[in-house]
């Protein structure tokens, strides 16, 4: 029952899907964060299947990729894309941390934000178009699942750090530990690796699992940079980490698809 409630909490917090609201408790926030990667795997599999089907019907990889990513943006309320744009505007301002964080709270999007959104979406569509469409259910699921592990990693307390009141880090402080993070990482790797190995071969599975790990390393580096520049993380930073991670997975797959001979 707790696992189902955790998944329900993740759907309620991180998507626009119409689910019945429940009375929130302190455990729902950390539990929902632990269930977030599972939600990413499910949504990614559905979106990838939609894109694959659209490509099969239309014969257009571009149309299928756009529909898949459009479905993800619609279901999630484009909140992670919004976070990516806000972070780009804040960093592009070159202002001190407090003023940069204030920029992220503004409702408008500046030139850096628009540019970051444009290139993020173009790279995501281009990466999907570079791999066979029948791999999209697996690949989109792996990217979205891996991306949604990063907020859990980002909310873990670091030595000497005090969580800022009102942030997700404060809500989950002391409730979602490193064990939950490693279980989530293992779940994404094992589920993606076994399914990919079964359907596409173990060479592809090993390669794409390595791509996921590299994406997590890049996300950790980006997280450290955001902390140095902004002093603490907020929801926009988590959105930026999610988009960076899933984009890295898809780009990594696109760059290795010919090397491992996926057809």
N, C-alpha and C positions, 0 to 999 in steps of 0.2 A: 504493500500500500504506500509506503514512503517513497519508493521509486516512482510510482505512478504520480503521486502528488508533486514530486520534484520535476518530472517532465511537464506536468500541467503548469507548474509555476514558471518554467522556462518558456513555454508557449505564451503564457499570459504576459510575461515581462518583455520578451524579445521579438514578438511577432504581432501582426494585426489580425491574426486568426481569431474568429469569434468563439471564445471559450467561456464557460461559466466561471464567474469570479468566486473566489473563496476568501474566507477571513485569513488575512496574512499573519503569519507568526514569524518570530526571529529566525527560525530554521529554514523558512521558505527561500530566503535570499541565497544563502550558501548552497542549499540543495539544488535550487534552480540553476545556479552557476555550474555545479558539477554535472547536471543533466544537459547543459547547453551544447556540448559537443555531440551528444546523441541526437539532439534536435537538428544540429547542423548536418549530420550524416543523413537523417531522414529527409530533410528539405532538399539537400543537395541531390540525393538520389531521385527525388520526384522532379526537380527542375531539370536535371540532366536527361531524364527520360522524356520530358516534354520537348526539350530541344532536339533530341535524337528523333523523336516521332515527327516533329515539324520538318527536320532535314530530309527524312525519308519521303515525306509527302511532297515537299516543294523542290527537293534537289538542291537546296541552297544551304551551305554550311553557315553562311553569314546570318541568314534569317533564323536558323535554328539556335545559334549562339545568342543572338539578341533576345529571342523569346525566352530562353533559359535564364539569362541574367536579368531580364525584365521581370520575370516571375519572382525571382529571389528578391529584387528590390521592392516589388509590390507587397509581398508577404511580410517582409521585415520592416516596411515603412521607410526603406532607404536610410535607416538610422546610421548604419555604418559608413555609408557613402557621405552622409552629412558630417559625420565625425571626421572623416578624412579631409574634407574641404575645410572644416573649421581649424583643424590642426595645421594645415598648410597656410592658412591666412595668419594664424598666430605666429608660426615660425618665420614666415615671410616678412612679418612686420619688423623683425629684429629689435623688438622692444623688450624691456626687462620682464621677468617672469610674471609678475603680478599683472602688468598691463597686457601681456600676451594672453594670459588666461581670460582676461576681461574681453578680449577680442573674440575668443571662442564662444562667449555667451551671447554675442550679437546675432540677430536673426538674419542679417544679410550675408552674402558671400562675395568676397573680393576676388581680384584677378588671380591670385595664387590658388585660391580655392577652386575656381572654375577650371583653371589649367590642370590642377591635380585630378579633378573629377574626369576631365576629358581624357587625360592620358591613362588613368586607371581603367576606365571602361574600354578604351581602345585596346589596351594591352590584354585585358581579360577576354574580350571578343577575339582578338588576334590569336591568343594562346589556344583557345578552344577550337578555332578554325584550323589550327595547325595539326590537330590530332583527329583520328577517325571519330565520327560522331557516335559510333556504337560504344566507345569508351566513355562517353560523357557521364552516364549515370554513376560510374565508378569514380571518375576523376573529379566531377563537381562535388560529389559526396565527400571524397577525401579532402579536398580543399576547404570546404565549408566546415567539416568536422575539425580539421587541424586549426583553422582560424579561430574557432570558438573555444579552443583550449587556452588561447593566450590571455583572455581576461582573468581566468583563474590564476594563471602564473603571475599576472601583473598585480593582483590583489594580495598576494602573500606578503606578509610584513618582512621588511628588510631590517637588518640589525640597526638599532638606534632610531628607527623611523616610527613616528606616531601617526596613525591614520587620521586624515582630515575629517571632522564630523560632517555627516551628510553625504559622503562619498560611498561608492560601492565597497571600497576597502574597509571603511568603518563598519558597514553593515555585516560583512562576513568575517571581520577580525576575530580570530580565535575559534572560528567555527568550520572553516574549510582549509584544511592544512595541506602540507606537501603530499600526504598520502593520496588525497583526492586528485591532485594534479597528476601524479604519476599513474594512477588508475585510469584517468581520462586519456592521457597520452597513450598508454598501452591499449586501451579500447579502440582508439582511432587507428593505431598502427596494425593491430591484430585483425580487426574487422576489415579494414581496407586491404591489407596484405593477403589475407586468406581468400577474400572474394576476387581480388585481381588475379591471384595465382591460379585460382580455379578456372576463371573465364579467359584470361589472357596469357597465362603462363607465369612460371615462377621468376623468370628473368625480369619480366616487366614488374612483377610485384616487388622484388628486391630493389629495383631501381627507383620506383615511385615511392617506396617507403623511405629510401635514403633522401629523396627530394623533400618529403615531409619533414624529416629531421633537420635538414638544412634550412627549411623555411622557419622552423622554430628557433634555430640559432640566429637567423636574421631578425626575427621578431624580438628576441632578447636584446640584440644590439640596438634596435630601434627604441625599445623600451628604456634602455639606459640613456640614450641620447635625449629622449623626451624628459626624463627625470632631471638630467643635468640642465636642460634648457628651461623647463617649466616648473621644476621643483617638486611637483606632485602630479599624479595622473587623475583625469576625470573621465566621464563617459565618452567624450569625443576622442580621447587618447585610446580608449579601448576599441572604439570603432576603427580608428586608424590601424591599430595592431591587427585586427581581424582582417581588414581588407589587404594589408601588406602580406599577411601569411597566406591567405588563399590565393592571391595573385602570384606569390612566389611558387606555390605548389603547381599552379597551372602553367606558368612559364617554364618551370623546371621540366615538367612533363613534355611540353612542346619542344624544348631544346634537346630532349633525349629520345624523342619518338623514333627518329630515323636510326639512331645509334642502336637501339634495342630491337628494331625491326617490327614495330607494331603496325599491323595493316588492317 
